[in-house]
Structure formats: C-alpha cells, structure tokens
C-alpha cells in the first residue's frame, strides 16, 4: 500500500493509476484498490468503483521501471482535498514485483543516488491487507490519473427506468374491494379490451353532473 495526499483545491476525481511491474504470475491476477487512511495507516474501507483487477496477460513488465501498466477504475472516484488515501495492490501470488525507490540506493535509470523522497507518502507492507508495517525509506513508483472536465462542449445524459415489476415494488396487487364509488355510481371494468386500465392508472370524472341527475 502506498499513501498519497490530495492537494487539489476542491478535491479530485481519480480515473485510474499506473503501476510499474518487474515480474508477474502467469495464472493469478492482481488487483488495485483505493482505500481511506486512519491514524496514518490504511483501513479496510475501499472507495466505491476503485477495486480493479487485471489478468496476467494485461500486466506489462519492465527491467528498468519505465513501462507502465494502467488500472482504469469503473467510474471516476471523488477524493476530498487535504486528505490521505492509499493505493493497495493485492494478489494471491508472490510472483508479482513492483518497482519502488529506496533512500540511499542508485536510480536504475541513471547514475543518480536517491537522496530524497519524491513526495510525502509512505509505503506499507502486509501479509493480509489489514495489518500494516510502514517503511519510511521506500516509496512505490506510481502515477495517479485524475479527470479533467470541460463545460464548453455538448453533453448527453441518458436515464433509463427499470421495468416495473413486483420484485422492485413497481407493481402491487390490489386488495379485496380496493375501489369504492359514491353517487353518481360509476362502473369500471379493469383490464378489458375496451377500457385497458392497469394498476397505477389515474381515473377521474372529466365533467361534473348536476345534482339529482
């Protein structure tokens, strides 16, 4: 797990992340989640739509940490400003290895020694994704992708209503003697070929008759 701080004013909508793999399992998939942080440690609360799984065939490998593998979330995830979150990488295999940076070691892409941390985040390790140990000298190599919205173009929103059915409360069975009429008496024939009334139809008298007629 790698913690990160959202500093964008008003928060941000995350669309996915890029991770850098060195090895992979050939049969078992790997997943990524965005979780909330509490007291400086990852929690078990996963943000909605962030749980994303890729098959081994979708994982790109690199010998120098330059080729990314993108995990796209099912929907943009809103994260609030000045609040810590974390990326959690999970798999039932030990064959997956991710590129990280470690203080004091050489950058594999050049001759520079890593003398400072790239950002104010912390790398955590766990065997069960619930109990975490922090490593203050290591950081995961990753990129978080955020949505950029425009209000100048034309947009289209389509809303579809679910088909009404008894299972979703859309259709109800009438109780016995559900309709009561008063003078003047009206006779209604429901679900007939001439008057195809259905449950939910609104029935009213279009004109008012004079008293006594």
ROSE-4610 file (N, C-alpha, C; in Angstrom, 1 decimal, always signed):
// ROSE-4610
residu = [X/X/X/X/X/X/X/X/X/X/X/X/X/X/X/X/X/X/X/X/X/X/X/X/X/X/X/X/X/X/X/X/X/X/X/X/X/X/X/X/X/X/X/X/X/X/X/X/X/X/X/X/X/X/X/X/X/X/X/X/X/X/X/X/X/X/X/X/X/X/X/X/X/X/X/X/X/X/X/X/X/X/X/X/X/X/X/X/X/X/X/X/X/X/X/X/X/X/X/X/X/X/X/X/X/X/X/X/X/X/X/X/X/X/X/X/X/X/X/X/X/X/X/X/X/X/X/X/X/X/X/X/X/X/X/X/X/X/X/X/X/X/X/X/X/X/X/X/X/X/X/X/X/X/X/X/X/X/X/X/X/X/X/X/X/X/X/X/X/X/X/X/X/X/X/X/X/X/X/X/X/X/X/X/X/X/X/X/X/X/X/X/X/X/X/X/X/X/X/X/X/X/X/X/X/X/X/X/X/X/X/X/X/X/X/X/X/X/X/X/X/X/X/X/X/X/X/X/X/X/X/X/X/X/X/X/X/X/X/X/X/X/X/X/X/X/X/X/X/X/X/X/X/X/X/X/X/X/X/X/X/X/X/X/X/X/X/X/X/X/X/X/X/X/X/X/X/X/X/X/X/X/X/X/X/X/X/X/X/X/X/X/X/X/X/X/X/X/X/X/X/X/X/X/X/X/X/X/X/X/X/X/X/X/X/X/X/X/X/X/X/X/X/X/X/X/X/X/X/X/X/X/X/X/X/X/X/X/X/X/X/X/X/X/X/X/X/X/X/X/X/X/X/X/X/X/X/X/X/X/X/X/X/X/X/X/X/X/X/X/X/X/X/X/X/X/X/X/X/X/X/X/X/X/X/X/X/X/X/X/X/X/X/X/X/X/X/X/X/X/X/X/X/X/X/X/X/X/X/X/X/X/X/X/X/X/X/X/X/X/X/X/X/X/X/X/X/X/X/X/X/X/X/X/X/X/X/X/X/X/X/X/X/X/X/X/X/X/X/X/X/X/X/X/X/X/X/X/X/X/X/X/X/X/X/X/X/X/X/X/X/X/X/X/X/X/X/X/X/X/X/X/X/X/X/X/X/X/X/X/X/X/X/X/X/X/X/X/X/X/X/X/X/X/X/X/X/X/X/X/X/X/X/X/X/X/X/X/X/X/X/X/X/X/X/X/X/X/X/X/X/X/X/X/X/X/X/X/X/X/X/X/X/X/X/X/X/X/X/X/X/X/X/X/X/X/X/X/X/X/X/X/X/X/X/X/X/X/X/X/X/X/X/X/X/X/X/X/X/X/X/X/X/X/X/X/X/X/X/X/X/X/X/X/X/X/X/X/X/X/X/X/X/X/X/X/X/X/X/X/X/X/X/X/X/X/X/X/X/X/X/X/X/X/X/X/X/X/X/X/X/X/X/X/X/X/X/X/X]
num = [1/1/1/2/2/2/3/3/3/4/4/4/5/5/5/6/6/6/7/7/7/8/8/8/9/9/9/10/10/10/11/11/11/12/12/12/13/13/13/14/14/14/15/15/15/16/16/16/17/17/17/18/18/18/19/19/19/20/20/20/21/21/21/22/22/22/23/23/23/24/24/24/25/25/25/26/26/26/27/27/27/28/28/28/29/29/29/30/30/30/31/31/31/32/32/32/33/33/33/34/34/34/35/35/35/36/36/36/37/37/37/38/38/38/39/39/39/40/40/40/41/41/41/42/42/42/43/43/43/44/44/44/45/45/45/46/46/46/47/47/47/48/48/48/49/49/49/50/50/50/51/51/51/52/52/52/53/53/53/54/54/54/55/55/55/56/56/56/57/57/57/58/58/58/59/59/59/60/60/60/61/61/61/62/62/62/63/63/63/64/64/64/65/65/65/66/66/66/67/67/67/68/68/68/69/69/69/70/70/70/71/71/71/72/72/72/73/73/73/74/74/74/75/75/75/76/76/76/77/77/77/78/78/78/79/79/79/80/80/80/81/81/81/82/82/82/83/83/83/84/84/84/85/85/85/86/86/86/87/87/87/88/88/88/89/89/89/90/90/90/91/91/91/92/92/92/93/93/93/94/94/94/95/95/95/96/96/96/97/97/97/98/98/98/99/99/99/100/100/100/101/101/101/102/102/102/103/103/103/104/104/104/105/105/105/106/106/106/107/107/107/108/108/108/109/109/109/110/110/110/111/111/111/112/112/112/113/113/113/114/114/114/115/115/115/116/116/116/117/117/117/118/118/118/119/119/119/120/120/120/121/121/121/122/122/122/123/123/123/124/124/124/125/125/125/126/126/126/127/127/127/128/128/128/129/129/129/130/130/130/131/131/131/132/132/132/133/133/133/134/134/134/135/135/135/136/136/136/137/137/137/138/138/138/139/139/139/140/140/140/141/141/141/142/142/142/143/143/143/144/144/144/145/145/145/146/146/146/147/147/147/148/148/148/149/149/149/150/150/150/151/151/151/152/152/152/153/153/153/154/154/154/155/155/155/156/156/156/157/157/157/158/158/158/159/159/159/160/160/160/161/161/161/162/162/162/163/163/163/164/164/164/165/165/165/166/166/166/167/167/167/168/168/168/169/169/169/170/170/170/171/171/171/172/172/172/173/173/173/174/174/174/175/175/175/176/176/176/177/177/177/178/178/178/179/179/179/180/180/180/181/181/181/182/182/182/183/183/183/184/184/184/185/185/185/186/186/186/187/187/187/188/188/188/189/189/189/190/190/190/191/191/191/192/192/192/193/193/193/194/194/194/195/195/195/196/196/196/197/197/197/198/198/198/199/199/199/200/200/200/201/201/201/202/202/202/203/203/203/204/204/204/205/205/205/206/206/206/207/207/207/208/208/208/209/209/209/210/210/210/211/211/211/212/212/212/213/213/213]
x = [+0.9/+0.0/+0.9/+0.5/+1.2/+0.3/+0.6/-0.3/+0.0/-1.0/-0.8/-1.8/-1.4/-2.2/-2.8/-4.1/-4.8/-4.7/-3.9/-3.7/-4.5/-5.2/-6.0/-7.1/-7.3/-8.4/-9.7/-10.5/-11.8/-11.8/-10.7/-10.6/-10.4/-10.5/-10.3/-11.1/-11.3/-11.9/-10.9/-10.5/-9.5/-10.1/-9.4/-9.9/-9.1/-7.9/-7.1/-5.7/-4.8/-3.4/-2.5/-1.2/-0.2/+0.8/+1.0/+2.0/+3.0/+4.2/+5.4/+5.8/+5.6/+5.9/+7.3/+7.9/+9.2/+8.9/+8.1/+7.7/+6.2/+5.7/+4.3/+4.0/+2.9/+2.4/+1.8/+1.9/+1.3/-0.1/-0.7/-2.0/-2.9/-2.3/-3.1/-3.2/-4.4/-4.5/-4.0/-4.0/-3.6/-4.6/-4.9/-5.9/-5.4/-6.0/-5.7/-7.0/-6.8/-7.9/-7.4/-8.4/-8.1/-8.8/-8.1/-8.7/-8.5/-9.3/-9.1/-8.0/-7.4/-6.4/-7.0/-6.5/-6.9/-5.7/-5.4/-4.2/-2.9/-2.8/-1.6/-1.4/-2.5/-2.4/-3.6/-3.4/-4.5/-5.6/-6.8/-8.0/-8.5/-9.6/-10.3/-11.4/-11.6/-12.7/-12.2/-12.8/-12.4/-13.4/-12.9/-13.7/-14.5/-15.7/-16.6/-16.0/-16.1/-15.6/-14.1/-13.4/-11.9/-11.3/-12.0/-11.5/-11.4/-10.1/-9.9/-8.9/-9.2/-8.4/-8.0/-6.7/-6.1/-5.6/-5.7/-5.2/-3.7/-3.0/-1.5/-1.2/-2.0/-1.7/-1.8/-2.5/-2.6/-1.5/-0.6/+0.4/+1.7/+2.2/+3.4/+4.6/+5.7/+6.9/+8.0/+8.9/+10.0/+11.2/+12.4/+13.6/+14.2/+13.7/+14.2/+13.1/+11.9/+10.8/+10.3/+10.3/+9.9/+8.6/+8.1/+6.9/+5.8/+4.7/+3.6/+2.5/+1.8/+0.5/-0.6/-1.6/-2.7/-3.9/-4.3/-5.5/-6.6/-7.6/-8.7/-9.9/-10.3/-11.4/-12.7/-13.7/-15.0/-15.7/-15.5/-16.1/-15.2/-15.2/-14.3/-14.6/-13.6/-13.7/-13.4/-14.3/-14.1/-13.3/-12.2/-11.4/-11.3/-11.4/-11.5/-10.1/-10.1/-8.9/-8.2/-6.9/-6.1/-6.5/-6.6/-6.9/-6.1/-5.6/-4.8/-5.6/-5.2/-5.7/-4.5/-4.8/-3.7/-4.1/-3.1/-3.3/-2.9/-3.7/-3.4/-3.3/-2.2/-2.0/-2.1/-3.0/-3.3/-3.2/-2.7/-2.7/-2.5/-3.0/-2.8/-1.5/-0.7/+0.6/+1.8/+2.9/+4.1/+5.0/+4.5/+5.4/+5.4/+4.4/+4.4/+5.4/+6.2/+7.1/+6.9/+6.8/+6.6/+7.9/+8.1/+9.3/+9.0/+10.0/+9.9/+11.2/+11.3/+12.5/+12.9/+14.2/+14.7/+15.8/+15.7/+16.6/+18.0/+19.0/+20.4/+20.9/+19.9/+20.3/+20.4/+21.0/+21.1/+19.8/+19.5/+18.4/+18.8/+18.0/+18.3/+18.4/+17.7/+17.7/+18.9/+19.6/+20.8/+21.8/+22.8/+23.8/+23.5/+22.3/+22.0/+21.6/+22.1/+21.7/+20.4/+19.5/+18.2/+18.5/+18.5/+18.8/+17.6/+16.5/+15.3/+14.0/+13.0/+11.7/+11.0/+10.4/+9.7/+8.5/+7.8/+6.6/+6.3/+5.4/+5.1/+4.1/+4.6/+3.8/+4.6/+4.0/+4.6/+4.3/+5.2/+5.0/+4.7/+3.6/+3.2/+3.3/+3.6/+3.6/+2.7/+2.1/+1.2/+1.1/+0.8/+0.6/-0.9/-1.8/-3.2/-4.0/-3.4/-4.0/-4.9/-4.6/-5.3/-4.3/-3.3/-2.2/-1.0/-0.6/+0.4/+1.6/+2.8/+4.0/+4.6/+4.9/+5.3/+6.8/+7.3/+8.7/+8.9/+9.7/+9.9/+10.9/+11.6/+12.7/+12.3/+11.1/+10.8/+9.4/+9.3/+8.1/+7.8/+6.5/+6.1/+6.2/+6.6/+6.6/+5.2/+4.5/+3.1/+2.8/+1.7/+1.1/-0.4/-1.0/-2.4/-3.0/-4.0/-4.7/-6.0/-6.1/-7.3/-8.1/-9.4/-10.2/-10.1/-10.2/-10.2/-11.5/-12.4/-13.7/-13.8/-14.6/-14.9/-16.3/-16.7/-18.1/-18.4/-17.6/-17.8/-18.5/-18.3/-18.8/-20.2/-20.8/-22.2/-22.1/-23.0/-23.0/-24.4/-24.5/-25.8/-25.9/-27.0/-27.3/-28.5/-28.4/-29.5/-29.9/-31.1/-31.6/-32.7/-32.4/-33.3/-34.0/-35.3/-36.1/-36.1/-36.0/-36.1/-37.5/-37.7/-39.0/-39.8/-41.0/-41.8/-42.1/-41.9/-42.2/-42.5/-43.1/-43.4/-42.2/-41.1/-39.8/-39.2/-39.5/-38.9/-39.9/-41.1/-42.1/-42.9/-42.7/-43.3/-44.8/-45.1/-46.5/-47.0/-48.2/-48.8/-50.1/-50.4/-51.7/-52.8/-53.9/-55.0/-55.6/-55.9/-56.6/-58.0/-58.7/-60.1/-60.9/-61.8/-62.7/-61.8/-60.8/-59.9/-60.5/-61.5/-62.1/-63.5/-63.8/-65.2/-65.7/-66.9/-67.5/-68.7/-69.1/-70.2/-71.2/-72.3/-73.2/-72.6/-72.7/-73.3/-72.4/-73.1/-72.3/-71.6/-70.4/-69.6/-69.2/-69.3/-69.0/-67.7/-66.7/-65.4/-65.1/-64.6/-64.2/-62.7/-61.9/-60.5/-59.9/-58.9/-58.1/-59.0/-60.0/-60.9/-60.3/-60.9/-60.4/-60.8/-61.9/-62.5/-61.9/-61.7/-61.1/-59.8/-58.7/-57.5/-56.8/-57.6/-57.0/-56.0/-54.8/-53.8/-53.5/-52.9/-52.5/-51.6/-52.0/-51.3/-51.9/-53.0/-53.7/-54.5/-54.6/-55.4/-56.7/-57.8/-59.1/-59.8/-60.4/-61.2/-62.4/-63.3/-64.5/-64.2/-64.4/-64.0/-64.9/-66.2/-67.3/-68.1/-68.6/-69.5/-70.9/-71.6/-73.1/-73.8/-75.0/-75.8/-76.4/-76.7/-77.2/-78.6/-78.8/-80.1/-80.1/-79.0/-79.1/-78.1]
y = [-1.2/+0.0/+1.2/+2.2/+3.5/+4.6/+5.4/+6.6/+7.7/+8.6/+9.8/+10.9/+12.1/+13.2/+14.0/+14.3/+15.0/+16.5/+17.2/+18.7/+19.5/+19.0/+19.7/+20.5/+21.8/+22.5/+22.0/+21.7/+21.1/+19.6/+19.0/+17.6/+17.2/+15.9/+15.5/+14.2/+13.9/+12.7/+11.8/+10.7/+9.8/+8.8/+8.6/+7.7/+6.4/+6.4/+5.2/+5.5/+4.5/+4.7/+3.8/+4.2/+3.5/+2.9/+1.6/+0.9/+0.3/+0.0/-0.5/-1.8/-2.9/-4.2/-4.7/-5.5/-6.2/-7.7/-8.3/-9.7/-9.9/-11.0/-11.3/-12.8/-13.2/-14.5/-14.8/-16.0/-16.4/-16.8/-17.0/-17.6/-16.7/-16.1/-15.5/-14.0/-13.4/-11.9/-11.1/-9.8/-8.8/-7.7/-7.2/-6.1/-4.9/-3.8/-2.5/-1.9/-1.3/-0.6/+0.8/+1.7/+2.9/+2.9/+3.0/+3.0/+4.3/+4.4/+5.6/+5.3/+6.3/+6.2/+6.7/+6.1/+6.5/+6.4/+7.5/+7.5/+7.1/+7.5/+7.3/+5.9/+5.0/+3.7/+3.4/+2.5/+2.1/+1.4/+1.6/+1.0/-0.1/-0.7/-1.7/-1.1/+0.2/+0.9/+1.2/+0.5/+0.6/+1.6/+2.6/+3.6/+2.9/+3.2/+2.6/+2.8/+1.7/+1.7/+1.6/+1.6/+1.6/+0.2/-0.8/-2.2/-2.7/-2.8/-3.1/-4.3/-5.2/-6.5/-6.6/-7.0/-7.3/-8.7/-9.3/-10.6/-10.5/-11.6/-11.6/-11.1/-11.5/-11.1/-9.6/-8.9/-7.4/-6.7/-7.4/-6.7/-6.6/-5.3/-5.0/-5.1/-5.7/-5.9/-4.9/-4.6/-3.7/-4.0/-4.0/-4.3/-3.0/-1.9/-0.6/+0.3/-0.2/+0.5/+1.7/+1.5/+2.6/+2.3/+1.0/+0.6/+0.5/+1.2/+1.3/+0.3/-0.1/-0.9/-0.1/+0.2/+1.1/+0.3/+0.7/+0.2/+1.3/+1.1/+2.1/+1.7/+2.7/+2.5/+2.4/+1.7/+1.6/+2.9/+3.8/+5.2/+6.1/+7.4/+8.4/+8.4/+8.4/+8.3/+9.7/+10.2/+11.5/+11.4/+12.2/+12.2/+13.7/+13.9/+15.2/+15.9/+17.2/+17.9/+17.8/+17.7/+17.7/+16.5/+15.3/+14.1/+13.0/+12.1/+11.0/+9.8/+9.2/+8.0/+7.0/+5.8/+4.9/+4.0/+3.7/+2.6/+1.3/+0.3/-1.0/-2.0/-2.7/-3.7/-5.1/-6.0/-7.3/-8.4/-9.5/-10.7/-11.9/-13.1/-14.3/-15.0/-14.2/-14.8/-13.9/-14.5/-13.8/-13.5/-13.8/-13.6/-12.2/-11.4/-10.0/-9.2/-8.4/-7.5/-6.1/-5.1/-3.7/-2.9/-1.9/-1.1/+0.0/+0.2/+1.2/+2.0/+3.0/+3.7/+3.5/+3.4/+3.2/+4.2/+5.0/+6.0/+5.4/+6.2/+5.8/+4.9/+4.3/+3.4/+4.2/+3.6/+4.3/+4.1/+5.2/+5.2/+4.2/+3.3/+2.3/+2.9/+4.1/+4.7/+5.6/+6.0/+6.8/+6.6/+7.4/+7.2/+8.1/+8.6/+9.5/+8.6/+9.0/+8.4/+9.0/+8.1/+8.6/+9.2/+10.5/+11.2/+11.8/+11.8/+12.4/+11.6/+11.7/+11.0/+11.9/+11.3/+12.1/+12.8/+12.4/+13.1/+12.6/+13.3/+13.0/+11.8/+10.6/+9.4/+8.3/+7.3/+6.2/+4.9/+4.0/+2.6/+1.7/+0.9/-0.1/-1.5/-2.4/-3.8/-4.7/-5.7/-6.5/-7.9/-8.9/-10.2/-10.5/-9.7/-10.0/-8.8/-7.7/-6.4/-5.8/-6.1/-5.5/-5.0/-5.7/-5.3/-4.8/-3.6/-2.9/-2.5/-2.6/-2.1/-1.1/+0.1/+1.2/+1.1/+1.6/+1.7/+3.1/+3.8/+5.3/+5.6/+4.5/+4.8/+4.3/+3.8/+3.3/+3.9/+4.0/+4.6/+3.8/+3.6/+2.9/+3.8/+3.3/+4.1/+4.0/+5.1/+5.1/+6.5/+6.5/+7.7/+7.6/+8.6/+8.7/+9.6/+9.1/+9.8/+10.4/+11.7/+12.4/+13.0/+13.1/+13.6/+15.1/+15.5/+16.9/+17.2/+18.0/+18.3/+19.6/+19.6/+20.8/+21.1/+22.3/+22.8/+23.5/+23.4/+24.1/+23.2/+22.0/+21.1/+20.6/+19.9/+19.4/+18.0/+17.8/+16.6/+15.9/+14.7/+13.9/+13.0/+13.0/+12.2/+11.4/+10.0/+9.1/+8.4/+8.6/+7.9/+6.9/+5.7/+4.6/+4.1/+4.0/+3.5/+2.0/+1.3/-0.1/-0.5/-1.7/-2.2/-2.5/-2.0/-2.1/-3.6/-4.1/-5.5/-5.6/-6.7/-7.0/-7.1/-7.5/-7.7/-6.4/-5.3/-4.0/-3.0/-3.5/-2.6/-1.8/-2.1/-1.3/-1.7/-3.0/-3.4/-4.0/-3.6/-4.1/-4.8/-5.8/-6.5/-5.7/-5.4/-4.7/-5.6/-5.0/-5.7/-5.9/-6.7/-7.0/-5.7/-5.5/-4.3/-3.0/-2.9/-1.8/-0.5/-0.6/+0.6/+0.8/+2.0/+2.3/+3.5/+3.5/+4.6/+5.1/+6.4/+7.0/+7.6/+8.2/+8.8/+9.9/+10.1/+9.1/+7.9/+6.7/+5.5/+5.3/+4.9/+4.6/+3.1/+2.6/+1.2/+1.1/+0.5/+0.4/-1.1/-1.3/-2.7/-2.6/-3.2/-3.1/-4.2/-3.9/-4.8/-5.4/-4.7/-5.2/-4.7/-5.2/-4.8/-3.4/-2.9/-1.6/-0.6/-0.9/+0.0/-0.6/-0.5/-1.2/-0.5/-0.5/+0.1/-0.9/-0.3/-1.1/-0.6/-1.3/-0.9/+0.4/+1.4/+2.7/+3.7/+3.4/+4.3/+5.3/+6.5/+7.5/+7.7/+7.5/+7.6/+8.8/+9.6/+10.7/+11.0/+11.8/+12.2/+13.5/+13.5/+14.7/+15.8/+15.5/+16.6/+16.3/+17.4/+17.3/+17.3/+16.3/+16.3/+17.1/+17.7/+18.5/+17.6/+18.2/+17.4/+16.8/+15.6/+14.9/+14.2/+14.3/+13.6/+12.4]
z = [+0.0/+0.0/+0.0/-0.8/-0.8/-0.6/+0.5/+0.8/-0.1/-0.3/-1.0/-0.5/-0.7/-0.2/-1.4/-1.3/-2.4/-2.0/-2.9/-2.6/-3.6/-4.5/-5.5/-4.8/-5.1/-4.4/-4.8/-3.8/-4.0/-4.2/-4.1/-4.3/-5.8/-6.1/-7.5/-7.7/-9.0/-9.5/-10.1/-9.4/-9.9/-10.9/-12.0/-13.1/-13.2/-12.5/-12.6/-12.1/-12.2/-11.8/-12.7/-12.7/-13.5/-12.5/-12.6/-11.8/-12.7/-12.1/-12.8/-12.3/-13.1/-12.7/-13.2/-12.4/-12.8/-13.2/-12.4/-12.6/-12.4/-12.9/-12.7/-12.6/-12.1/-12.1/-13.5/-14.0/-15.3/-15.2/-14.0/-13.9/-13.0/-11.9/-10.9/-11.2/-11.1/-11.4/-10.2/-10.5/-9.4/-9.4/-8.2/-8.0/-7.4/-7.7/-7.1/-6.4/-5.3/-4.6/-4.1/-3.9/-3.3/-1.9/-0.8/+0.5/+1.3/+2.3/+3.2/+4.2/+4.7/+5.8/+7.1/+8.2/+9.5/+10.4/+11.2/+12.1/+11.4/+10.1/+9.4/+8.8/+8.8/+8.3/+7.4/+6.5/+5.6/+6.4/+6.0/+6.6/+5.7/+6.1/+5.2/+4.4/+4.5/+3.7/+2.3/+1.4/-0.1/-0.7/-1.4/-2.1/-3.3/-3.4/-4.4/-5.8/-6.6/-8.0/-8.2/-7.1/-7.2/-7.3/-6.9/-6.9/-8.4/-8.9/-10.3/-10.4/-11.2/-11.3/-12.8/-13.0/-14.3/-14.3/-15.5/-15.7/-16.0/-15.8/-16.0/-17.4/-18.4/-19.8/-20.0/-19.1/-19.2/-18.4/-17.8/-17.0/-17.9/-18.0/-18.7/-17.8/-18.2/-17.4/-18.0/-17.1/-17.4/-16.6/-17.2/-16.5/-15.8/-16.2/-15.6/-15.1/-14.9/-14.4/-15.2/-16.6/-17.5/-18.2/-18.1/-18.8/-17.8/-18.0/-17.0/-17.4/-16.4/-16.5/-15.9/-16.8/-16.3/-15.8/-14.6/-14.0/-14.0/-14.9/-15.0/-14.1/-13.3/-12.4/-13.2/-12.6/-13.3/-13.5/-12.6/-12.6/-11.9/-12.3/-11.6/-10.1/-9.3/-7.8/-7.2/-6.4/-5.8/-4.5/-4.4/-3.2/-2.7/-1.4/-0.9/-0.8/-0.6/-0.5/+0.8/+0.8/+2.1/+2.9/+2.3/+3.0/+2.4/+3.3/+2.8/+2.4/+1.3/+0.8/+0.5/+0.1/-0.3/-1.4/-2.3/-3.3/-2.6/-2.8/-2.2/-3.4/-3.5/-4.5/-3.9/-4.4/-3.8/-4.8/-4.4/-5.2/-4.3/-4.8/-4.1/-4.5/-5.2/-5.7/-5.2/-4.9/-4.5/-5.7/-6.9/-8.1/-8.6/-8.2/-8.6/-7.9/-8.6/-8.0/-8.7/-7.8/-8.3/-8.1/-9.0/-8.8/-7.7/-6.9/-5.8/-5.8/-5.0/-4.8/-3.3/-3.1/-1.7/-1.4/-0.4/+0.0/+0.1/-0.5/-0.4/-1.6/-2.3/-3.4/-4.8/-5.8/-7.1/-7.9/-8.6/-9.6/-10.7/-11.1/-12.1/-13.5/-13.7/-15.0/-15.2/-14.2/-14.3/-13.2/-13.1/-12.0/-10.8/-10.7/-9.5/-8.3/-7.1/-5.9/-5.4/-4.9/-4.4/-3.0/-2.9/-1.7/-1.0/-1.6/-1.0/-1.5/-0.7/-1.1/-2.1/-3.1/-4.2/-3.8/-2.7/-2.2/-0.8/-0.2/+1.2/+1.3/+0.9/+1.1/+1.8/+2.2/+2.9/+2.3/+2.2/+1.7/+2.8/+2.7/+3.7/+3.2/+4.0/+3.6/+4.6/+4.0/+4.8/+4.2/+5.1/+4.6/+4.4/+5.0/+4.9/+4.5/+4.1/+3.7/+4.8/+6.0/+7.1/+8.2/+8.4/+9.4/+8.6/+8.9/+8.0/+8.8/+8.1/+8.6/+7.7/+8.2/+7.4/+7.2/+6.0/+5.6/+5.3/+6.1/+5.9/+4.8/+4.3/+3.3/+1.9/+1.8/+0.4/+0.0/-1.3/-1.9/-3.2/-3.5/-4.7/-5.9/-7.0/-8.2/-8.8/-9.0/-9.5/-10.0/-10.8/-11.3/-11.1/-10.5/-10.4/-11.4/-12.1/-13.2/-12.7/-12.9/-12.5/-13.7/-13.6/-14.7/-14.8/-16.0/-16.4/-17.1/-16.5/-17.1/-17.8/-18.9/-19.7/-19.7/-19.5/-19.6/-20.9/-21.9/-23.1/-24.2/-24.1/-25.1/-24.8/-25.8/-25.6/-25.0/-24.1/-23.3/-23.5/-23.2/-23.3/-22.1/-21.5/-20.3/-20.6/-20.5/-20.8/-19.5/-19.1/-17.9/-18.3/-17.9/-18.2/-16.9/-16.9/-15.8/-15.9/-14.8/-14.8/-15.1/-15.7/-16.0/-14.7/-14.6/-13.4/-13.2/-12.0/-11.7/-10.2/-9.8/-8.4/-7.6/-8.2/-7.5/-7.0/-7.7/-7.4/-6.9/-6.5/-5.9/-6.9/-8.2/-9.3/-9.5/-9.2/-9.4/-8.1/-7.7/-6.5/-6.8/-6.0/-6.1/-5.4/-6.0/-5.3/-4.2/-3.1/-2.0/-2.4/-1.6/-1.9/-1.7/-2.7/-2.7/-2.6/-3.5/-3.4/-4.0/-4.8/-5.4/-4.8/-4.3/-3.8/-4.5/-5.0/-5.7/-4.9/-5.1/-4.5/-5.6/-5.2/-6.1/-6.9/-8.2/-9.1/-9.2/-9.3/-9.4/-10.7/-10.6/-11.8/-11.9/-13.0/-13.2/-14.0/-13.5/-14.2/-14.4/-15.6/-16.0/-16.2/-15.3/-15.5/-16.4/-17.1/-17.9/-19.0/-19.4/-20.5/-21.9/-22.9/-24.3/-24.6/-24.0/-24.3/-23.4/-22.1/-21.2/-20.6/-21.2/-20.7/-19.6/-18.4/-17.2/-16.6/-16.2/-15.5/-14.1/-13.3/-12.0/-12.1/-11.4/-11.5/-12.3/-13.1/-13.9/-13.0/-13.4/-12.7/-13.3/-12.5/-13.0/-12.4/-13.2/-12.7/-13.6/-13.1/-13.8/-14.5/-15.8/-16.6/-16.4/-16.3/-16.1/-14.9/-14.3/-13.1/-13.5/-13.1/-13.4/-12.4/-12.8/-11.9/-10.9/-9.7/-8.6/-8.9/-8.7/-8.9/-10.2/-11.1/-12.3/-12.3]
